[in-house]
């Protein structure tokens, strides 16, 4: 099976690390696990349900075409 991990935010701001380090580490981890990983550009700490975030996530689902969510 092909697995896609979708991070809704990049976790910023945070007192530990920075976006560049976190992105590198997450891509390395995904590679080791044999999965694909996408990080969306939604705002951390202010993530809310709304039509725009839904559209962005739906676009990822349409591109990936998962059999199971």
N, C-alpha and C positions, 0 to 999 in steps of 0.2 A: 504494500500500500504506500501511496505517497501521502505524507503528512505535512500540513501547513499550520504553523503557529502564527497567530496574529496578535501582536502587542498593540493595544489601543493607544498607548502613549509611550514616550521615551523615558518616562520617570523623572523628568526635570521639573522643578529644581530639586536637588537632593544634596545633602552635605557630604556624600561619599562618591568619589569618582567624578566623571564628567561624561557628556554624551558621546564623545569620540571613543573613550575607553569602553563604555557600556555597550556601544554598538559593536565594536570589535569582539568583545567577549561573547555577546549573544550570538553573533554570526559563527564564531568558533564553536560554541556549544551546539548550535544547530547542525553544523557540519559533522561534528563528532557523533551526533545522534542520527544523522542521515535524514534530517527534515529540512524543510524550507521555512524561513522565518521572515515575516514582514513586520515592520514597525510603522504604525500609522502616525499621522501628525496631529492627533487630538490632544487637547491640553490636559496635562496631568494636574491633579488636585481640583480641577474644575470640570471633570468629565461629567457630562449630563446627557440624558436621553433627549434626542431631538431629530428632526428630519435630516439635517445635513450629516451628522455622524452616521445615521442609518444608511444614507445614500452612499457614503464612502465605503462602509463595510459591505453593503450589497454589491458594489462594483467589484470588490475583491472576491466575493462569493461567485459572482457571475464569471469572472476570469478563471478562477480555480475549478469551478464546477464540482464541489465536493459531493460524495455519495452519502456521507455521514457528517453531521455537525455535532 
